[in-house]
Amino acid sequence: MSPAGAVTSIFDLDGVLTREDTMASLVGARLAARPHRLVAAIAPFLLAQAAPLDGALRPAMNRATVALALRGMARSEYERLAVAQGHGMAGRTTVVQQAVARCRTARLQGPTVVATASEATLARAFLDGVGLRDIPLAASRLAYTRRGPRLAAHTIGEAKLAAVRAMGFVPEDAVFYTDSASDIPLARVARRTVTVNAARRSITKLEAIARDITHERWQ
C-alpha cells in the first residue's frame, strides 16, 4: 500500500500525454525514407488497424512493422534516432499540456509512473523533453539481433500491468489515466480509471470492466 494520504498515479503515454503514437511516428519516418520497405509494411499496418484494440493481433502486427522498419540498424544508430524523434515530438503542438501538468502534480502527491507500449529510449526522450525527467517509466524494450532491433519486451495489455507491478507500484491503489481499450488489464484492477480524449469504442469497453471510471477531455 502507498503511504497514508499518498495517491498512486499511472499515466499512459500515447493518446494521453501526446496525441501522437510515438513509436508509429518513428517507424513512419523511417519507412518514408525507405519506400521499398514502406510497401512491405502496408499489409501488417492494415491488419493492425482492423484488429480489436484489446486483442493479440494488433500488437503482433505492430511488432512486425517495427522489425521491418528498423531492420539493419545498430543499437547506437537506433538510439540516436529515438532521442532525436522523442525530443522533436516533445516540441510539437500535439503534446497534451493538461496531461503533462497533471502528471507533474501527481508526482508531488504520491508514487507516479508512465506506462507505455512505446520503446523506452524514445519514450524517455519525449518525457525529458516535456519536463518530466524525474518520472519513472515502464516501457517496451528492444532486442538487438543480427538483422536489427525487434520488440522483445512489449509492454502492452497484461505485460504493461506486469511491468508496473515489477517496478513496485500497486495498481489497485492507483488512479490510471488512459485513452485505449488496450489497457483493459490495468483498468480492470485500478482503483479509478480516467479516460483522456478517448474514442467511444474504447470508452465503451473500459466502462464495462473498470471499478470506477470518469471521462475527461484535455488540451
MIDOSE-1310 file (N, C-alpha, C; in nm, 2 decimals, decimal comma, always signed):
residues 219
mspa	+0,08/-0,12/+0,00/+0,00/+0,00/+0,00/+0,09/+0,12/+0,00; +0,03/+0,23/-0,06/+0,10/+0,36/-0,05/+0,09/+0,42/+0,08; +0,19/+0,51/+0,12/+0,18/+0,58/+0,25/+0,05/+0,65/+0,27; +0,00/+0,67/+0,39/-0,12/+0,73/+0,42/-0,13/+0,87/+0,35
gavt	-0,24/+0,90/+0,28/-0,26/+1,03/+0,22/-0,20/+1,03/+0,08; -0,11/+0,94/+0,04/-0,05/+0,95/-0,09/-0,14/+0,89/-0,20; -0,13/+0,94/-0,32/-0,22/+0,89/-0,43/-0,12/+0,83/-0,54; -0,14/+0,71/-0,57/-0,06/+0,65/-0,68/-0,12/+0,68/-0,81
sifd	-0,04/+0,72/-0,91/-0,09/+0,76/-1,04/-0,02/+0,68/-1,15; -0,09/+0,63/-1,25/-0,03/+0,57/-1,36/-0,08/+0,64/-1,49; +0,01/+0,68/-1,57/-0,02/+0,75/-1,69/+0,02/+0,67/-1,81; -0,08/+0,65/-1,90/-0,04/+0,60/-2,04/+0,03/+0,72/-2,11
ldgv	+0,11/+0,69/-2,21/+0,18/+0,80/-2,28/+0,10/+0,84/-2,41; +0,10/+0,75/-2,51/+0,04/+0,78/-2,64/-0,11/+0,80/-2,62; -0,16/+0,91/-2,67/-0,30/+0,94/-2,65/-0,34/+1,01/-2,53; -0,25/+1,02/-2,43/-0,27/+1,09/-2,30/-0,18/+1,21/-2,29
ltre	-0,05/+1,18/-2,29/+0,05/+1,29/-2,28/+0,08/+1,35/-2,41; +0,05/+1,28/-2,52/+0,07/+1,33/-2,65/-0,04/+1,27/-2,74; -0,09/+1,34/-2,84/-0,19/+1,29/-2,93/-0,13/+1,20/-3,03; +0,00/+1,19/-3,04/+0,07/+1,11/-3,14/+0,09/+0,97/-3,08
dtma	+0,11/+0,87/-3,17/+0,16/+0,74/-3,13/+0,31/+0,75/-3,15; +0,39/+0,76/-3,04/+0,53/+0,79/-3,05/+0,61/+0,69/-3,14; +0,58/+0,56/-3,12/+0,65/+0,46/-3,19/+0,61/+0,46/-3,34; +0,48/+0,48/-3,36/+0,43/+0,48/-3,50/+0,49/+0,60/-3,57
slvg	+0,51/+0,71/-3,50/+0,58/+0,83/-3,57/+0,72/+0,80/-3,61; +0,79/+0,73/-3,52/+0,93/+0,70/-3,55/+0,94/+0,60/-3,67; +0,85/+0,50/-3,66/+0,85/+0,39/-3,76/+0,81/+0,45/-3,90; +0,71/+0,54/-3,89/+0,66/+0,60/-4,01/+0,77/+0,69/-4,08
arla	+0,85/+0,76/-4,00/+0,95/+0,84/-4,06/+1,06/+0,76/-4,12; +1,09/+0,65/-4,05/+1,19/+0,55/-4,10/+1,15/+0,49/-4,23; +1,02/+0,44/-4,24/+0,97/+0,38/-4,36/+0,96/+0,48/-4,48; +0,92/+0,60/-4,45/+0,91/+0,70/-4,55/+1,04/+0,73/-4,63
arph	+1,15/+0,70/-4,56/+1,28/+0,72/-4,62/+1,33/+0,60/-4,70; +1,25/+0,49/-4,69/+1,28/+0,36/-4,75/+1,16/+0,31/-4,82; +1,12/+0,36/-4,94/+0,99/+0,32/-5,00/+0,97/+0,17/-5,02; +1,08/+0,10/-5,05/+1,06/-0,05/-5,07/+1,01/-0,12/-4,94
rlva	+1,05/-0,07/-4,83/+1,00/-0,12/-4,70/+0,86/-0,07/-4,67; +0,84/+0,05/-4,71/+0,70/+0,11/-4,69/+0,60/+0,02/-4,76; +0,62/-0,03/-4,88/+0,53/-0,11/-4,95/+0,51/-0,24/-4,87; +0,62/-0,30/-4,82/+0,61/-0,43/-4,74/+0,53/-0,41/-4,61
aiap	+0,53/-0,29/-4,56/+0,47/-0,26/-4,43/+0,32/-0,24/-4,44; +0,26/-0,23/-4,56/+0,12/-0,19/-4,58/+0,03/-0,30/-4,52; +0,06/-0,43/-4,55/-0,02/-0,54/-4,51/-0,03/-0,55/-4,36; +0,09/-0,55/-4,28/+0,07/-0,56/-4,14/+0,01/-0,43/-4,08
flla	+0,03/-0,32/-4,14/-0,03/-0,20/-4,09/-0,18/-0,21/-4,10; -0,23/-0,25/-4,22/-0,38/-0,26/-4,24/-0,44/-0,37/-4,14; -0,37/-0,48/-4,12/-0,42/-0,58/-4,03/-0,43/-0,52/-3,89; -0,33/-0,45/-3,85/-0,32/-0,39/-3,71/-0,44/-0,29/-3,70
qaap	-0,47/-0,21/-3,80/-0,57/-0,11/-3,79/-0,71/-0,18/-3,78; -0,73/-0,29/-3,85/-0,86/-0,36/-3,85/-0,88/-0,45/-3,72; -0,77/-0,48/-3,65/-0,78/-0,57/-3,53/-0,84/-0,50/-3,41; -0,90/-0,57/-3,32/-0,95/-0,51/-3,20/-0,84/-0,45/-3,11
ldga	-0,87/-0,35/-3,04/-0,77/-0,28/-2,96/-0,72/-0,37/-2,85; -0,80/-0,46/-2,80/-0,77/-0,54/-2,68/-0,73/-0,68/-2,72; -0,70/-0,71/-2,85/-0,67/-0,84/-2,89/-0,52/-0,86/-2,91; -0,48/-0,98/-2,95/-0,34/-1,01/-2,97/-0,28/-0,98/-3,11
lrpa	-0,37/-0,97/-3,21/-0,33/-0,94/-3,35/-0,27/-0,81/-3,37; -0,33/-0,70/-3,31/-0,27/-0,57/-3,34/-0,13/-0,56/-3,29; -0,10/-0,59/-3,16/+0,04/-0,58/-3,12/+0,14/-0,67/-3,20; +0,09/-0,79/-3,24/+0,18/-0,87/-3,32/+0,21/-0,81/-3,45
mnra	+0,11/-0,74/-3,52/+0,14/-0,68/-3,64/+0,23/-0,55/-3,62; +0,20/-0,48/-3,51/+0,29/-0,37/-3,48/+0,43/-0,41/-3,46; +0,46/-0,52/-3,39/+0,59/-0,57/-3,37/+0,66/-0,61/-3,51; +0,58/-0,66/-3,60/+0,63/-0,70/-3,73/+0,67/-0,57/-3,81
tval	+0,59/-0,47/-3,80/+0,62/-0,34/-3,87/+0,74/-0,28/-3,81; +0,76/-0,28/-3,68/+0,88/-0,22/-3,61/+1,00/-0,29/-3,66; +1,00/-0,43/-3,66/+1,12/-0,50/-3,71/+1,15/-0,47/-3,85; +1,05/-0,46/-3,94/+1,07/-0,42/-4,08/+1,13/-0,28/-4,09
alrg	+1,08/-0,19/-4,02/+1,13/-0,05/-4,03/+1,27/-0,03/-3,98; +1,31/-0,11/-3,87/+1,44/-0,09/-3,81/+1,54/-0,19/-3,85; +1,51/-0,27/-3,95/+1,60/-0,37/-4,00/+1,74/-0,32/-4,03; +1,84/-0,38/-3,99/+1,98/-0,34/-4,02/+2,04/-0,23/-3,93
mars	+1,96/-0,17/-3,84/+2,01/-0,07/-3,75/+2,09/-0,12/-3,64; +2,20/-0,06/-3,60/+2,28/-0,09/-3,49/+2,22/-0,02/-3,37; +2,25/-0,06/-3,25/+2,20/+0,00/-3,13/+2,22/+0,15/-3,12; +2,35/+0,19/-3,15/+2,38/+0,33/-3,14/+2,30/+0,41/-3,24
eyer	+2,28/+0,36/-3,36/+2,21/+0,43/-3,47/+2,06/+0,45/-3,43; +2,00/+0,34/-3,37/+1,86/+0,35/-3,33/+1,85/+0,45/-3,21; +1,94/+0,44/-3,12/+1,92/+0,53/-3,00/+1,94/+0,68/-3,04; +2,03/+0,71/-3,14/+2,03/+0,85/-3,19/+1,90/+0,89/-3,25
lava	+1,85/+0,80/-3,33/+1,72/+0,83/-3,39/+1,61/+0,85/-3,29; +1,60/+0,76/-3,19/+1,49/+0,76/-3,09/+1,50/+0,89/-3,01; +1,62/+0,93/-2,97/+1,64/+1,05/-2,89/+1,59/+1,17/-2,97; +1,64/+1,18/-3,09/+1,60/+1,29/-3,18/+1,45/+1,30/-3,20
qghg	+1,39/+1,18/-3,23/+1,25/+1,18/-3,25/+1,17/+1,21/-3,13; +1,21/+1,16/-3,01/+1,14/+1,19/-2,89/+1,15/+1,34/-2,86; +1,26/+1,40/-2,87/+1,28/+1,54/-2,84/+1,19/+1,62/-2,94; +1,19/+1,58/-3,07/+1,12/+1,65/-3,17/+0,97/+1,65/-3,14
magr	+0,92/+1,53/-3,10/+0,77/+1,52/-3,06/+0,74/+1,61/-2,94; +0,83/+1,62/-2,85/+0,81/+1,70/-2,73/+0,79/+1,85/-2,76; +0,84/+1,89/-2,87/+0,82/+2,03/-2,91/+0,70/+2,06/-3,00; +0,62/+1,96/-3,03/+0,51/+1,98/-3,12/+0,38/+2,02/-3,04
ttvv	+0,29/+2,07/-3,12/+0,16/+2,11/-3,06/+0,07/+1,99/-3,02; +0,12/+1,87/-3,06/+0,04/+1,75/-3,02/+0,06/+1,71/-2,88; +0,15/+1,77/-2,81/+0,16/+1,75/-2,66/+0,04/+1,79/-2,59; -0,02/+1,71/-2,50/-0,14/+1,74/-2,43/-0,09/+1,81/-2,30
qqav	-0,09/+1,94/-2,30/-0,03/+2,02/-2,19/-0,10/+1,99/-2,06; -0,23/+1,98/-2,06/-0,31/+1,95/-1,93/-0,26/+1,82/-1,87; -0,23/+1,72/-1,96/-0,19/+1,59/-1,91/-0,05/+1,60/-1,85; +0,04/+1,68/-1,91/+0,17/+1,70/-1,86/+0,17/+1,76/-1,72
arcr	+0,08/+1,87/-1,71/+0,07/+1,94/-1,59/+0,01/+1,84/-1,48; -0,09/+1,76/-1,51/-0,14/+1,67/-1,42/-0,04/+1,56/-1,37; +0,04/+1,52/-1,46/+0,15/+1,43/-1,43/+0,25/+1,49/-1,33; +0,28/+1,62/-1,35/+0,38/+1,69/-1,26/+0,31/+1,70/-1,12
tarl	+0,19/+1,73/-1,12/+0,12/+1,74/-0,99/+0,11/+1,61/-0,92; +0,08/+1,51/-1,00/+0,07/+1,37/-0,94/+0,20/+1,33/-0,87; +0,31/+1,36/-0,94/+0,44/+1,33/-0,88/+0,46/+1,39/-0,74; +0,40/+1,50/-0,72/+0,41/+1,56/-0,59/+0,32/+1,50/-0,48
qgpt	+0,22/+1,43/-0,53/+0,12/+1,38/-0,44/+0,14/+1,23/-0,40; +0,22/+1,16/-0,48/+0,24/+1,02/-0,45/+0,32/+0,95/-0,56; +0,33/+0,82/-0,55/+0,41/+0,74/-0,65/+0,34/+0,76/-0,79; +0,42/+0,78/-0,89/+0,37/+0,81/-1,02/+0,46/+0,74/-1,12
vvat	+0,40/+0,68/-1,22/+0,47/+0,61/-1,33/+0,40/+0,64/-1,46; +0,48/+0,65/-1,57/+0,43/+0,65/-1,70/+0,45/+0,51/-1,76; +0,34/+0,44/-1,80/+0,35/+0,31/-1,85/+0,30/+0,31/-2,00; +0,39/+0,26/-2,09/+0,36/+0,27/-2,23/+0,41/+0,15/-2,31
asea	+0,34/+0,12/-2,42/+0,39/+0,02/-2,51/+0,50/+0,08/-2,60; +0,52/+0,21/-2,60/+0,63/+0,26/-2,68/+0,76/+0,22/-2,63; +0,87/+0,23/-2,71/+1,00/+0,19/-2,67/+1,06/+0,28/-2,57; +1,15/+0,23/-2,48/+1,19/+0,30/-2,37/+1,28/+0,43/-2,40
tlar	+1,38/+0,41/-2,49/+1,46/+0,53/-2,53/+1,38/+0,64/-2,59; +1,29/+0,61/-2,67/+1,20/+0,71/-2,74/+1,11/+0,77/-2,64; +1,05/+0,69/-2,55/+0,96/+0,75/-2,45/+1,03/+0,83/-2,35; +1,15/+0,79/-2,31/+1,23/+0,87/-2,21/+1,27/+1,00/-2,27
afld	+1,31/+1,01/-2,40/+1,34/+1,13/-2,46/+1,22/+1,23/-2,47; +1,11/+1,17/-2,50/+0,99/+1,25/-2,50/+0,96/+1,31/-2,36; +0,96/+1,23/-2,26/+0,93/+1,27/-2,13/+1,03/+1,38/-2,08; +1,15/+1,36/-2,11/+1,26/+1,45/-2,07/+1,23/+1,59/-2,14
gvgl	+1,19/+1,58/-2,27/+1,16/+1,70/-2,35/+1,05/+1,78/-2,30; +0,95/+1,72/-2,24/+0,83/+1,79/-2,19/+0,84/+1,83/-2,04; +0,96/+1,80/-1,98/+0,99/+1,84/-1,84/+0,95/+1,74/-1,74; +0,94/+1,61/-1,78/+0,90/+1,50/-1,69/+1,02/+1,41/-1,67
rdip	+1,14/+1,47/-1,65/+1,26/+1,40/-1,64/+1,27/+1,30/-1,52; +1,20/+1,33/-1,41/+1,21/+1,25/-1,29/+1,10/+1,15/-1,28; +1,01/+1,13/-1,38/+0,90/+1,04/-1,38/+0,95/+0,90/-1,41; +0,93/+0,80/-1,33/+0,96/+0,66/-1,36/+0,89/+0,62/-1,49
laas	+0,95/+0,52/-1,56/+0,89/+0,48/-1,69/+0,89/+0,33/-1,70; +0,78/+0,27/-1,73/+0,77/+0,13/-1,77/+0,74/+0,13/-1,92; +0,83/+0,08/-2,00/+0,82/+0,08/-2,15/+0,87/-0,04/-2,21; +0,84/-0,05/-2,34/+0,89/-0,17/-2,42/+1,04/-0,16/-2,44
rlay	+1,10/-0,28/-2,46/+1,25/-0,29/-2,48/+1,28/-0,36/-2,61; +1,38/-0,32/-2,67/+1,43/-0,38/-2,79/+1,54/-0,48/-2,77; +1,54/-0,59/-2,85/+1,65/-0,68/-2,85/+1,72/-0,65/-2,98; +1,85/-0,65/-2,98/+1,93/-0,62/-3,10/+1,99/-0,75/-3,15
trrg	+1,94/-0,79/-3,27/+1,98/-0,91/-3,34/+2,07/-0,88/-3,46; +2,11/-0,99/-3,53/+2,19/-0,97/-3,65/+2,11/-0,90/-3,76; +1,98/-0,91/-3,76/+1,90/-0,85/-3,86/+1,86/-0,71/-3,82; +1,88/-0,67/-3,69/+1,84/-0,54/-3,64/+1,75/-0,55/-3,52
prla	+1,71/-0,44/-3,47/+1,63/-0,43/-3,35/+1,49/-0,49/-3,37; +1,44/-0,55/-3,26/+1,30/-0,60/-3,26/+1,24/-0,58/-3,12; +1,11/-0,56/-3,11/+1,05/-0,55/-2,98/+1,05/-0,69/-2,91; +1,13/-0,70/-2,80/+1,14/-0,82/-2,73/+1,05/-0,82/-2,60
ahti	+1,04/-0,71/-2,54/+0,96/-0,69/-2,42/+0,86/-0,58/-2,45; +0,74/-0,62/-2,49/+0,63/-0,53/-2,54/+0,53/-0,51/-2,43; +0,54/-0,39/-2,37/+0,46/-0,36/-2,25/+0,32/-0,31/-2,30; +0,24/-0,41/-2,34/+0,10/-0,38/-2,38/+0,01/-0,48/-2,31
geak	-0,11/-0,44/-2,28/-0,21/-0,53/-2,21/-0,16/-0,59/-2,08; -0,16/-0,72/-2,07/-0,12/-0,78/-1,94/+0,03/-0,75/-1,91; +0,11/-0,74/-2,02/+0,25/-0,71/-2,00/+0,28/-0,58/-1,93; +0,19/-0,48/-1,97/+0,20/-0,35/-1,91/+0,17/-0,35/-1,76
laav	+0,06/-0,43/-1,73/+0,03/-0,44/-1,59/+0,14/-0,51/-1,51; +0,20/-0,61/-1,57/+0,31/-0,68/-1,50/+0,43/-0,59/-1,48; +0,46/-0,51/-1,58/+0,57/-0,42/-1,57/+0,56/-0,32/-1,46; +0,44/-0,27/-1,45/+0,41/-0,17/-1,34/+0,43/-0,24/-1,20
ramg	+0,37/-0,36/-1,19/+0,39/-0,43/-1,06/+0,54/-0,45/-1,04; +0,61/-0,49/-1,14/+0,76/-0,52/-1,12/+0,84/-0,40/-1,07; +0,79/-0,28/-1,10/+0,86/-0,16/-1,06/+0,82/-0,12/-0,92; +0,73/-0,20/-0,86/+0,69/-0,17/-0,72/+0,56/-0,09/-0,70
fvpe	+0,50/-0,06/-0,81/+0,37/+0,02/-0,80/+0,25/-0,07/-0,78; +0,15/-0,02/-0,71/+0,04/-0,10/-0,68/-0,08/-0,05/-0,75; -0,12/-0,12/-0,86/-0,23/-0,06/-0,95/-0,36/-0,06/-0,87; -0,38/-0,15/-0,78/-0,51/-0,15/-0,70/-0,53/-0,02/-0,62
davf	-0,42/+0,05/-0,59/-0,43/+0,18/-0,52/-0,43/+0,30/-0,61; -0,42/+0,28/-0,74/-0,39/+0,38/-0,84/-0,51/+0,45/-0,91; -0,48/+0,57/-0,95/-0,56/+0,64/-1,05/-0,49/+0,62/-1,18; -0,56/+0,56/-1,28/-0,50/+0,52/-1,40/-0,56/+0,61/-1,52
ytds	-0,47/+0,68/-1,59/-0,51/+0,77/-1,70/-0,48/+0,70/-1,83; -0,58/+0,68/-1,91/-0,56/+0,60/-2,04/-0,65/+0,66/-2,15; -0,63/+0,62/-2,27/-0,72/+0,66/-2,38/-0,76/+0,53/-2,46; -0,72/+0,42/-2,42/-0,73/+0,30/-2,50/-0,78/+0,17/-2,43
asdi	-0,86/+0,10/-2,50/-0,91/-0,03/-2,45/-0,79/-0,14/-2,45; -0,68/-0,11/-2,51/-0,57/-0,20/-2,50/-0,52/-0,20/-2,35; -0,56/-0,11/-2,27/-0,52/-0,10/-2,13/-0,62/-0,17/-2,04; -0,71/-0,25/-2,09/-0,81/-0,31/-2,01/-0,75/-0,39/-1,88
plar	-0,64/-0,46/-1,90/-0,59/-0,53/-1,78/-0,56/-0,43/-1,66; -0,50/-0,32/-1,69/-0,47/-0,22/-1,59/-0,60/-0,15/-1,54; -0,69/-0,12/-1,63/-0,81/-0,05/-1,59/-0,90/-0,14/-1,50; -0,89/-0,27/-1,53/-0,97/-0,37/-1,45/-0,94/-0,37/-1,30
varr	-0,81/-0,35/-1,27/-0,77/-0,36/-1,13/-0,75/-0,22/-1,07; -0,73/-0,11/-1,14/-0,71/+0,02/-1,08/-0,82/+0,07/-0,99; -0,78/+0,14/-0,89/-0,89/+0,19/-0,80/-0,98/+0,28/-0,88; -0,92/+0,37/-0,97/-1,01/+0,45/-1,05/-0,94/+0,47/-1,19
tvtv	-1,02/+0,47/-1,29/-0,97/+0,49/-1,43/-1,02/+0,63/-1,48; -0,94/+0,70/-1,54/-0,97/+0,83/-1,60/-0,94/+0,82/-1,75; -1,04/+0,82/-1,84/-1,01/+0,82/-1,98/-0,98/+0,97/-2,02; -0,88/+0,98/-2,11/-0,84/+1,11/-2,16/-0,85/+1,11/-2,31
naar	-0,94/+1,20/-2,36/-0,96/+1,21/-2,50/-0,98/+1,08/-2,57; -1,05/+0,99/-2,51/-1,07/+0,85/-2,56/-1,18/+0,85/-2,67; -1,16/+0,76/-2,76/-1,27/+0,73/-2,86/-1,38/+0,65/-2,80; -1,50/+0,66/-2,86/-1,62/+0,60/-2,80/-1,60/+0,45/-2,78
rsit	-1,54/+0,38/-2,88/-1,53/+0,24/-2,87/-1,44/+0,20/-2,75; -1,34/+0,27/-2,72/-1,25/+0,24/-2,61/-1,33/+0,27/-2,48; -1,40/+0,38/-2,47/-1,48/+0,42/-2,36/-1,58/+0,31/-2,32; -1,65/+0,26/-2,42/-1,75/+0,15/-2,40/-1,69/+0,03/-2,34
klea	-1,57/-0,01/-2,39/-1,50/-0,13/-2,34/-1,45/-0,11/-2,20; -1,40/+0,01/-2,18/-1,34/+0,04/-2,04/-1,45/+0,05/-1,94; -1,56/+0,11/-1,98/-1,67/+0,12/-1,88/-1,73/-0,02/-1,84; -1,71/-0,12/-1,92/-1,76/-0,25/-1,89/-1,68/-0,32/-1,79
iard	-1,56/-0,28/-1,77/-1,47/-0,36/-1,67/-1,41/-0,27/-1,56; -1,41/-0,14/-1,57/-1,35/-0,06/-1,47/-1,42/-0,06/-1,34; -1,35/-0,05/-1,23/-1,42/-0,04/-1,09/-1,48/+0,09/-1,08; -1,42/+0,20/-1,12/-1,47/+0,34/-1,11/-1,41/+0,41/-1,22
ithe	-1,49/+0,48/-1,30/-1,44/+0,54/-1,42/-1,50/+0,68/-1,45; -1,42/+0,77/-1,49/-1,46/+0,91/-1,53/-1,40/+0,94/-1,66; -1,45/+1,04/-1,73/-1,40/+1,07/-1,87/-1,37/+1,22/-1,87; -1,25/+1,25/-1,93/-1,21/+1,39/-1,94/-1,16/+1,42/-2,08
rwq	-1,17/+1,55/-2,12/-1,12/+1,60/-2,25/-1,01/+1,70/-2,21; -0,89/+1,68/-2,25/-0,78/+1,77/-2,21/-0,72/+1,83/-2,34; -0,66/+1,95/-2,32/-0,59/+2,02/-2,43/-0,44/+2,01/-2,41
